[in-house]
Amino acid sequence: MEDVIIIGGGPCGLSAAIECERLGLSAVIVEKYNIVQSIYLYPTHMQFFSTAPLLEIGNVPFSTPNDKPFRYEALAYYRRVAEHFGLRVHNYEEAREIKRKDDGTFEVHTLNRRGEAIVHVGSNVVVATGYFDHPNYLGIPGEDKDKVTHYFREAHPYTRTRVAIIGGSNSAVDAAMELVRVGAHIDMVYRGSGLSQHIKPWVRPLFESMVTKGHITLHLESRVNEILDDSIRLIHTDGSTRELDNDFVLAMTGFRPDRQLLTSVGVEMSDDMDKPLYDAQTMESSVPGVYVGGVIASGRNANEVFIESGRWHGRYIAEHIVSKQRGQTEGK
């Protein structure tokens, strides 16, 4: 019997485990892949928007010689933190369902990489599953072709090829800038009349310069409605259509949290199923003993919660669990 079962080994899940252990609660982490999987899936050479102190958890300093840390530095940092605190992490074990028992405790049913079914039992459950392994699919013909990916890792495989990038956010702009360096022919398709206002300010002028110089062709107020073997078909807001030749498609359309685990145990959702209902002071959901941590607590815009803010959720959760335990003890 654990005090807390934490589903998800990202920065917010690790932080929750640290805070629980500090207050004397036993905590185990169940992670579908390995710790901080979302950061692992970031582009290989990505640099964070946040400074290192804003990514720290457990009061462990994040040292870097750079103004803002890179992906590889963050991976090393979070590995070091997990080892420093001796966190119990069940890697490559996927949580499939949460069941509430008659006595108010919970069963978390998981499946490991060998296909073995495992049941963890605990008094409380924290769902901190992130969102990076659930892309926003376009739902158009051809999206399942091998030439299409929702993840950009690095530019080398696209050297001197024709690449269509779908999207106008930071991830799309960063991918385009990397592809310029390897001589790719780039068509960037975005449904808006201009790029997102949240583009990193030090990147925007560089990107606009690449567009002006013809290294990137920008197709605004357009969307892709079909992906073919050697091309894509666009439809513009005025109803006109166009076909662009290409070898690869990078669909930088963002990601969404998966609510299935929460709904499996009866957590109420907002009217539009956009986000779980929870107490912002304690992070406890509508089901007593079930908490949300990190981006899973966000709405349709996953950028509502990120590492900078989500890393504090574990402290709220741990303090609330301890206060409940104290109240139960005093009431006996």
LOMAR-528699 format. One record per residue (C-alpha): residue number from 1; residue in three letters; x, y, z. Coordinates in steps of 0.05 Angstrom, whole numbers, plus 32768, in hexadecimal, padded with zeros to 4 digits. Each point is the difference from the previous one (the first is absolute). Layout:
<pts>
NUM,ala,X,Y,Z
...
</pts>
This chain:
<pts>
1,met,8000,8000,8000
2,glu,801F,8042,7FE9
3,asp,7FEC,8044,801A
4,val,8005,801C,7FBA
5,ile,8002,7FE1,7FBA
6,ile,8019,8032,7FCD
7,ile,7FF1,7FF2,7FB7
8,gly,8033,8023,7FD4
9,gly,804B,800B,8009
10,gly,8007,8045,7FE1
11,pro,801B,803C,8027
12,cys,7FBD,800A,8022
13,gly,7FF9,7FB7,8013
14,leu,8047,7FFE,801B
15,ser,7FF4,8040,8028
16,ala,7FC0,7FE2,801E
17,ala,8026,7FC2,8016
18,ile,8037,802A,8020
19,glu,7FCE,802B,8026
20,cys,7FD9,7FC3,8018
21,glu,803F,7FDD,8019
22,arg,8017,803F,8024
23,leu,7FC0,8001,8028
24,gly,8006,7FB6,8012
25,leu,7FD1,7FE4,7FCC
26,ser,8013,7FC1,7FDA
27,ala,7FFD,800E,7FB5
28,val,800B,7FD6,7FC2
29,ile,8001,8019,7FB8
30,val,7FE4,7FD8,7FC6
31,glu,801C,8018,7FBE
32,lys,7FEB,7FE7,7FBB
33,tyr,8046,800A,7FE2
34,asn,803A,801E,8027
35,ile,8004,803E,802A
36,val,7FF5,8043,7FDE
37,gln,7FEB,7FDE,7FC0
38,ser,7FE2,8040,7FE5
39,ile,8043,8024,8004
40,tyr,8021,7FC5,7FDE
41,leu,7FCF,8009,7FC6
42,tyr,8013,8049,7FF7
43,pro,802C,8012,7FC5
44,thr,8047,7FE7,800C
45,his,8020,8046,8003
46,met,7FC5,8025,801F
47,gln,800E,8039,8031
48,phe,7FCC,800F,8036
49,phe,7FDA,8041,8003
50,ser,8007,7FFE,804C
51,thr,803F,800E,8027
52,ala,801E,7FC7,8029
53,pro,7FE7,8017,8045
54,leu,7FB8,7FFE,7FE6
55,leu,8008,7FB6,7FEE
56,glu,801C,7FEA,8044
57,ile,7FDC,7FCF,802C
58,gly,800F,7FE7,8046
59,asn,802C,803D,800E
60,val,8037,7FDF,7FD8
61,pro,8028,8035,7FD9
62,phe,7FFF,7FFA,7FB4
63,ser,8045,8017,7FEB
64,thr,800E,8014,7FB7
65,pro,8031,802E,7FDD
66,asn,7FC9,8016,7FD1
67,asp,7FCD,8037,8008
68,lys,7FCA,7FCC,7FF6
69,pro,800C,7FB5,8005
70,phe,7FFE,7FCF,7FC6
71,arg,7FD9,7FBF,7FFC
72,tyr,803C,7FD4,800F
73,glu,800F,8028,803F
74,ala,7FB9,7FF9,8019
75,leu,8001,7FB4,7FF5
76,ala,8040,7FFB,8029
77,tyr,7FE4,802E,8036
78,tyr,7FC0,7FD9,800B
79,arg,8024,7FBD,7FFF
80,arg,802F,801C,8036
81,val,7FC5,8019,802A
82,ala,7FDC,7FBD,7FFD
83,glu,8040,7FDC,8015
84,his,8010,8033,8036
85,phe,7FBD,7FF4,8023
86,gly,7FFF,7FB5,7FF2
87,leu,7FBB,8005,7FE1
88,arg,7FDC,7FBF,7FF4
89,val,7FEF,8001,7FB6
90,his,7FE0,7FC6,7FDB
91,asn,8019,800F,7FB9
92,tyr,7FDE,7FE4,7FC2
93,glu,7FC1,7FF0,8026
94,glu,7FC0,801D,7FE3
95,ala,7FC5,8012,802D
96,arg,7FC0,7FE6,7FDF
97,glu,7FCA,800D,8034
98,ile,7FF3,801D,8045
99,lys,7FCC,7FDE,802C
100,arg,7FE4,801A,8041
101,lys,7FF4,7FCB,8034
102,asp,7FC8,7FFE,8033
103,asp,802F,8014,8038
104,gly,8014,8040,7FDB
105,thr,8044,7FE7,7FEA
106,phe,8014,7FF8,7FB7
107,glu,801B,7FCB,7FD1
108,val,802A,8017,7FC5
109,his,8001,7FC9,7FCC
110,thr,803F,8000,7FD4
111,leu,8021,7FD8,7FCA
112,asn,804C,7FFA,7FFB
113,arg,8029,7FF7,7FC0
114,arg,7FFE,7FB4,8008
115,gly,7FB4,8002,7FFE
116,glu,7FF8,7FEF,8049
117,ala,7FC5,801F,8025
118,ile,8011,8022,8042
119,val,7FD3,8020,8035
120,his,8019,8038,802D
121,val,7FD6,8010,803D
122,gly,8002,8044,8022
123,ser,7FDA,8032,802A
124,asn,8008,8038,7FCD
125,val,800E,8006,7FB5
126,val,8022,8039,7FDB
127,val,7FF6,8002,7FB5
128,ala,8039,8027,7FE1
129,thr,8002,7FE1,7FBB
130,gly,8011,803C,7FD5
131,tyr,7FEB,8003,7FB8
132,phe,803B,7FF8,7FD0
133,asp,7FEE,7FB9,7FE9
134,his,7FBB,8016,7FE8
135,pro,8006,802C,7FC2
136,asn,7FC6,8029,7FE5
137,tyr,7FF0,7FDA,7FC0
138,leu,7FE7,8025,7FC3
139,gly,7FCE,7FC9,7FED
140,ile,800E,8006,7FB6
141,pro,800E,7FCC,7FCA
142,gly,8049,7FEB,7FFD
143,glu,8012,8014,8047
144,asp,8015,7FB9,800F
145,lys,8034,7FFE,7FC9
146,asp,8049,7FF2,8012
147,lys,8014,8044,7FE6
148,val,7FD8,8022,8038
149,thr,8017,800B,8048
150,his,7FE7,802A,803A
151,tyr,8045,8000,8020
152,phe,803D,8026,7FE7
153,arg,8041,7FE6,801D
154,glu,8038,801D,7FD4
155,ala,800B,801A,7FBA
156,his,8033,7FD0,7FE3
157,pro,7FCE,7FCD,7FE3
158,tyr,7FDF,8038,7FD8
159,thr,8040,801A,7FDE
160,arg,7FF0,801C,7FBB
161,thr,7FB9,7FE3,8000
162,arg,7FBD,8022,7FF7
163,val,7FDD,8008,8043
164,ala,7FBB,801A,8011
165,ile,7FF8,801A,8047
166,ile,7FB9,8006,801A
167,gly,7FF8,8033,8039
168,gly,8015,8045,8015
169,ser,8017,7FF8,8048
170,asn,8045,7FFD,801F
171,ser,800A,7FB7,7FEF
172,ala,7FF0,800D,7FB6
173,val,802E,803D,7FFD
174,asp,8039,7FDC,8024
175,ala,7FFA,7FC5,7FCF
176,ala,8001,802F,7FC4
177,met,803E,8024,8019
178,glu,8024,7FBE,800A
179,leu,7FEC,7FE8,7FBB
180,val,801C,803F,7FDF
181,arg,8045,7FEC,801A
182,val,7FFF,7FBE,7FD9
183,gly,7FE8,801D,7FBF
184,ala,7FB8,7FE6,8002
185,his,7FCA,801F,7FD4
186,ile,7FCC,8016,8033
187,asp,7FB6,800F,7FF8
188,met,7FDF,8016,8040
189,val,7FB4,7FFC,8004
190,tyr,7FD8,8024,8035
191,arg,7FB6,800F,8005
192,gly,8009,8043,8023
193,ser,800C,8043,7FDF
194,gly,8043,8005,8024
195,leu,802C,7FD5,802C
196,ser,7FF1,7FF6,804A
197,gln,800D,803D,802C
198,his,8024,7FD1,8030
199,ile,803B,7FF3,7FD1
200,lys,8042,8008,8028
201,pro,8013,8049,7FF7
202,trp,8049,7FF1,7FEF
203,val,7FEB,7FCF,7FCA
204,arg,7FC9,8028,7FDC
205,pro,802E,8032,7FDC
206,leu,802E,7FC8,7FE9
207,phe,7FC4,7FD9,7FE6
208,glu,7FE3,803C,7FDC
209,ser,8044,800C,7FE0
210,met,8001,7FB9,7FE5
211,val,7FBA,800B,7FE3
212,thr,8016,8041,7FE0
213,lys,803D,7FDF,7FE1
214,gly,7FD6,7FC8,7FE3
215,his,801C,7FC8,802A
216,ile,7FBB,7FF3,801D
217,thr,7FBF,8006,7FD9
218,leu,7FC7,8014,802E
219,his,7FB8,7FEE,7FEE
220,leu,7FD2,8025,802F
221,glu,7FB4,7FF9,8006
222,ser,8008,7FBA,7FE4
223,arg,7FF6,7FB9,8018
224,val,8013,7FBC,7FE6
225,asn,7FC4,7FD5,7FEE
226,glu,8025,7FC4,7FE2
227,ile,8045,7FE2,8001
228,leu,8016,7FDA,7FC2
229,asp,803E,7FD5,7FF3
230,asp,8027,803A,7FE1
231,ser,7FD8,803E,8011
232,ile,7FCD,8021,802C
233,arg,7FBF,8023,7FEE
234,leu,7FF0,8043,801F
235,ile,7FBF,8026,8005
236,his,8002,804A,800D
237,thr,7FCD,8029,8026
238,asp,7FE7,801D,7FBF
239,gly,7FEF,7FBA,7FE8
240,ser,8038,7FF9,7FCE
241,thr,802C,7FC2,8000
242,arg,8048,7FF0,7FF2
243,glu,802E,7FC4,7FFD
244,leu,8047,8002,801A
245,asp,8035,7FCB,7FF1
246,asn,8025,7FE4,803C
247,asp,8025,7FC5,801C
248,phe,7FEE,8007,804A
249,val,7FCB,8020,802B
250,leu,800D,801A,8047
251,ala,7FBC,800A,8021
252,met,8012,802F,8039
253,thr,7FB7,8004,8018
254,gly,800C,7FFB,804B
255,phe,7FEC,7FCC,8033
256,arg,7FC8,7FF2,8031
257,pro,7FFB,7FDE,8044
258,asp,7FDE,7FBC,8003
259,arg,7FC7,8002,8033
260,gln,7FEF,7FB5,7FFD
261,leu,8020,7FEF,8043
262,leu,7FDB,8037,8023
263,thr,7FBD,7FEE,7FE2
264,ser,800B,7FB6,800F
265,val,7FFC,8010,804B
266,gly,7FC6,8031,7FF9
267,val,8023,8044,8001
268,glu,7FCF,8036,7FE8
269,met,8013,8029,7FC4
270,ser,7FED,8047,7FED
271,asp,7FC2,8008,7FD5
272,asp,8026,7FFC,7FBF
273,met,802D,7FC7,8019
274,asp,8039,8031,7FFA
275,lys,8020,7FF5,8044
276,pro,7FF5,7FDA,8041
277,leu,7FDE,8022,803A
278,tyr,8030,800A,803B
279,asp,8010,802D,803B
280,ala,8038,802F,7FEA
281,gln,8019,8006,8048
282,thr,8008,7FB5,800B
283,met,7FFE,7FE2,7FB9
284,glu,7FCD,7FCD,8018
285,ser,7FCC,7FED,7FCC
286,ser,7FB6,7FF4,800A
287,val,8012,7FB9,8017
288,pro,801F,8005,8046
289,gly,8046,7FE4,8000
290,val,800B,800A,7FB5
291,tyr,802D,803B,7FEF
292,val,8017,801F,7FBF
293,gly,8046,801C,7FF5
294,gly,8021,8024,7FC7
295,val,7FE2,800A,7FBB
296,ile,7FC8,7FCE,800B
297,ala,7FDF,8037,8029
298,ser,7FFF,8030,7FC4
299,gly,7FC9,800E,7FD0
300,arg,7FFE,7FFF,7FB4
301,asn,803F,802A,7FFF
302,ala,8036,7FD2,801C
303,asn,802D,803D,800B
304,glu,7FD4,8014,803C
305,val,802E,7FD4,802A
306,phe,8049,7FF1,7FF4
307,ile,803D,7FEC,8029
308,glu,8008,8045,801F
309,ser,7FBB,7FFE,8020
310,gly,7FF1,7FB5,8003
311,arg,803D,7FF1,802A
312,trp,7FDC,801F,803C
313,his,7FC4,7FD3,7FFB
314,gly,8022,7FC8,8026
315,arg,8009,802C,803E
316,tyr,7FB6,8012,8001
317,ile,7FEE,7FB6,7FF9
318,ala,802F,7FE6,8035
319,glu,7FEC,8035,8033
320,his,7FB6,7FF1,7FF4
321,ile,8009,7FB5,8008
322,val,8026,800A,8041
323,ser,7FCB,802F,801A
324,lys,7FCA,7FCD,7FF0
325,gln,8027,7FC9,8024
326,arg,8009,802D,803C
327,gly,7FB6,800F,8002
328,gln,7FEE,7FB7,7FFC
329,thr,8030,7FF0,8039
330,glu,7FE5,8038,802C
331,gly,7FB9,7FEA,7FF2
332,lys,800B,7FBA,801C
</pts>
